[in-house]
Amino acid sequence: MRIVTGALEATAHIKLARARLNRFIAFGGYGSDSASRTELTRRVMERTGAILGLELGPASVYVVGDTLKT
């Protein structure tokens, strides 16, 4: 599982650890990567595709959150 969050990477891992979710998150896109949620999501898709050796399209991504579409 990957994560996209506006939080800085260190802060995101602290929050995930409190909820015992760190073990499920291999890597992600963080506020330290970009201020744009759209760009963060794009970067996570690119990272995932590079690791898996395939290209991910928007149809392969589920977004759950509380931030307005940007």
N, C-alpha and C positions, 0 to 999 in steps of 0.2 A: 504494500500500500504506500502511496505517496501523499504528501500534504502540500497544500498551498495556503499560506497564511501571511498576513501583513505584519506579523510579529517578527522581530529579529530572530535569527536562527537560535541563538542561545536561549532567549526567552521562550521560544516555541518548545524547545526540548524540556525546559523546566516545567512548563504547563502540561506537556504530554506525560512527563514522568510522574507528576502528581496524580494523574488519572490512570497511570500504569499502561499507557498506550505507546510509549517509546519503542517497545519491542515489535510493534506492527509497522513502524514507519522506517523504511529503508533510506529515504532521502526526500527532499522536497524543494519547494520554492519559497523563499522567505522575504520579508520586507527589506532585508539587507541586500537582496538581489535587485529589486525594483519596487517602486511605489505603486505600480499599476498591477492590479489583480489579473488583468488580461495577460500582461507580459509574464507574470509569475507562472500562470497556468501554462503558457506556451513553453516556458523554459523547462518545467517539469515534464511536459510531453516530450520535448527534445531529449532530455536526460534519460528518460525511461526508454525511448526508442533506441538511443545509442547503446544502452546497457543490454537491451533485449535483441538488438540487431534488426529492428523493424521500424517502420514509420507509423506513428499513432495519429489518427485523425480525431476531430472533435467528437465523433460518435462513440469513441472508446473511452470517453472521460465523463465521470459523474461529478457534478459540483453541488455541494451542500454547504450552505453558509448563511450568514446574516448581513452580508454587505450588499448594498445596492449594486446592480449591474453597472460595471464601468469599463 
